[in-house]
Amino acid sequence: MQLLGRLEIKSKEKIIEFLNSQETGRVCSIDMDGYPQIIPMNFVYAKDSIYMHSHIKGEKIENITRNPKIGFEVDQSLEFLPSYFSHPTDASQADTLYISVVIKGHGSIISDRSEKAFALNSLMEKYQPEGKYEKIAPKMHVVDEVAIIKVVPETMRGKYKIGQHLDKKTRLLLANLILKRNTPTSKNTVKTMGIKQTVDGLEISEDPLW
């Protein structure tokens, strides 16, 4: 339990920051046979809600209309840690550094044109921050051509494992091993761990505790 507590993201602001830094989330609804249906979606967190746009017809729309209990999940796998980082032969020592957020909430299909326009503009601001588009107004036809799914969280929990459970010496050793393995993500992973590279080697620049 002590380790699980250290893996929890306690800051709501950090959870929201993480959510809006990610391109894809997974929405889970319950189909007519009682099975979970999980679909990857573009999304934005705004005004304490998750917004997604969709075709006006489809199974997920039917599911949410029938049963508003929704799950939503976002994760980022930062780095796979090979077993030989910890033990020369024991495969069970393999691990992964990650960040994840899991939401349970109430889903609905928005009909209010102003809220639909707000959701679409919020999505555009997230995915096309450079602009170069006409802002969507409630009276535009495009508002009628898409469905907006809204999920209001009842619970929102974040977890992360980026070395904060390790002492500083072990964290630096792990960072060196990650850089030596030289994967495409290694440098960004070490930065996320709160470690910076200097001419003299590695040093912990900030505590990664969220």
TAGI-V390045 format. One line per field, one symbol per residue. phi: phi as a letter, one per 40 degrees, with the letter a starting at -180 (. if undefined). psi: psi as a letter, one per 40 degrees, with the letter a starting at -180 (. if undefined). burial: 1 if it has 16 or more other C-alpha atoms within 10 Angstrom, else 0. A space follows every 50 residues. Layout:
phi->???
psi->???
burial->???
This chain:
phi->.ccdccccccccccccdcdccbcbbbbbbbcccgccbbbcacaacafgac bbbaccbiccccdcccaccbbaababccacbddccbacbcccccaacaba bbbbabbabcbccccccdcccccccccbccggacccbdcccdcccbcbcb bcccbabbbabbgccbcccccccccccccccfccbdcccccccgbbcbcc hbaccacccb
psi->dddddeehhehddddddddeeidhihhhihieeeihhhhhiiiihiffih hiiiieiiddddddddhehiihihihhdhhhideddidehdeeiihhihi hhhhahiihhdhddddddddddddddegeebfihhhideidddeeiihhh hhhdihhiiigfeeeiiddddddddddddddfidedddddddefhihide aiihdiheh.
burial->00000111100000110111010111111110000001001111100011 11110000011011001111111110011011000000000000001111 11111111100000011111111101100000000111000010001111 11100111111111100000110111011000000110111011110000 0011000111
